[in-house]
Amino acid sequence: MDSLKIILSFTLLVSLSSATSVVDFCVADFRFPVTPAGYPCKNTANLTVNDFVFSSLGVPGNTSNIFNLGVVPAFDVTFPALNGLGLSMVRLDLGVGGVVPIHSHRASELILVIEGTIIAGFIGSDNTPYYKTLNKGDIMIFPASLLHFQVNTGNSPATAFVSLNSASPGFQTTTFALAANDLPTDVIQQITLLDATQVKKLKTVFGGTN
């Protein structure tokens, strides 16, 4: 019976991803593993309006970290109703001097500044940087897969909301990718030209070894 449920759920999910008119929505059912097309769907008989409401973006994120950055994501794993819809949102809270470190993901992103002053930018695949100071009400786009960043350059905290064209955009932050694992220090030196002292400092900060 469980195998039949999985087959039926996967069939419905494939239908959703290939022809969105087949069903209205597909609220994620976390009892089953995620697939390349997303999560299987919950039984609609068990849904209420509350499944389609997410209230956490009204609360500032915790900025007590090395980047002075609070991140509140509304992805499929935190807001299951986004499953299969191809969109998500994130709240960013940057304390004074706060930074969204350079990173990339598999979705395009649009940022809207709500409060404060932020330098935001991305780097094209030809290594051309595109960056600008954004103020309240300004928006900027970051194309999918390109490295991008935000920095609070004002004298007060800044808040921004970003939207992405994926319910599960994935994030790879360059600093974490290098220093939060067991990639050997001498290898990191070779591929970045950083000295061993700096590499080991980063590994200490981000929990890496070796």
Salt bridges, closest charged atoms under 4 A:
ASP29 OD2 - ARG31 NH2 2.79
ASP51 OD1 - LYS42 NZ 3.90
ASP93 OD2 - ARG91 NE 2.82
GLU109 OE1 - HIS105 NE2 2.77
GLU109 OE1 - HIS148 NE2 3.04
GLU115 OE2 - LYS136 NZ 3.40
